[in-house]
């Protein structure tokens, strides 16, 4: 499928209609879903109505924005009025929100066409999209492999051409890691830049909504549309939103040399040699484009994983307490009393991974263990943030591999949670520090599977990471490759 800008020009010149573009996406979904299983809900009728509204504006001579008429996928943990929002869980199987999340409302206001809700690991807990209660999403590059997670449905839908762009959420790498596995661009914004109102919470101090695209420009266009202050979200930042498209330059030869730091702790043991080679070549390419390369140490980087798996489950155990069979969602019938209803509803409604994390979090927050686990993890989080702050005194952006390996086989890690958790080793510290990060394709392994390069910026410096990502993208052709579906 063409880029946002190409489709926009076709619409404005009346070479194609929004209905034709939308129908093409819906036809692609119908053809590929038996293989990919990217979508939990396809909203064909609504999508065509939205497309007709865009065509009516064009016919009336009204100006349309870049996103008008663009087929878009939404991760199924963002509330959409009148459309099911399940979070990939049985406990919300029949939940239809009575309101719109801020991000989806912004897309509707921009004229974007919502083609459906994408699959995810249940309540965004996972790294492979195998934890969904409904289906397992496949990687478009090899359908026997996972697309990453938890936003695997959104990443696979963009990689497979089922939609032009999509939204995901990132708590510990759930946008960047699937972007790496699926060979697309995925951006996790600064914490608070994009409203979380209407995003079903997993870990509130870490969750952040962000865009997927086939190119850096498409990703920047979607980010610009969803970013901004929201009084409905108490963590939303009241800041001016820059024109991210203005940052997209084909090289890095500015008046002041851009300094790129390579985090030494992200190389070595645990990193696949093919990934290391591809990322090293990408760093050489960035140097050729005019960047100044520095070696940077973030000593506490690798402590991000253990501290995350205390903090995130602790927050999840509190956030998921609301699913009790009383207010909304699943309620098991024939319970003898209230406590019995709570137990049976949660036992049948939650999957194995969600139960595991609720139990870990409840344990870490319990009397006698709070100081030993949760408080200590929060102190480590502060130290990780300090490491980043020190690094950004020396460099403008940081570079790492996005994931230690390429996409693994479906079922390969489902019985080994610790092995699965290691897939987020490179991405988690960025969430703990509230920083922006982007993953872009930087090569393929010998089996034709994509490799991702992660670029990390300082707080609210999305413009810089987009600048570096775009310059690299324009100098290479990795993003132009498409899976043979």
Secondary structure, 3 states (H helix, E strand, C coil): CCCHHHHHHHHHCCCCCHHHHHHHHHHHHHHHHHHHCCEEEECHHHHHHHHHHHHHHHHCCCCCCCCCCCEEEEECCECECCEECCCCCHHHCCCECCCCCHHHHHHHHCCCEEEEEECCCHHHCCCCCCCCCCCCCCECCECCECCCCCCHHHHHHHHCCCCCEEEEECCCCCCHHHHHHHCCEEEECCCCCECCCCECCCCCCCCCEEEEECCHHHHHHHHHHHECCCCCCCCCCCCCCCCHHHHCCCCCCCCCCCEEEEEHHHCCCCCCHHHHHHHHHHHHHHHHCCCEEEEECCCCHHHHHHHHHHHHHHHHHHHHHHCCCCCCCCCCCCCCCHHHHHHHHHHHHCCHHHHHHHHHHHHHHCCCCHHHHHHHHHHHHHHHHHHHHHHCCCCCEEEEECCCCCCCECCCCCCCHHHHHHHHCCCHHHHHHCCCEEEEEEEECCCCCEEEEEEEECCCCHHHHHHHHHHHHHHCCHHHCCCCC
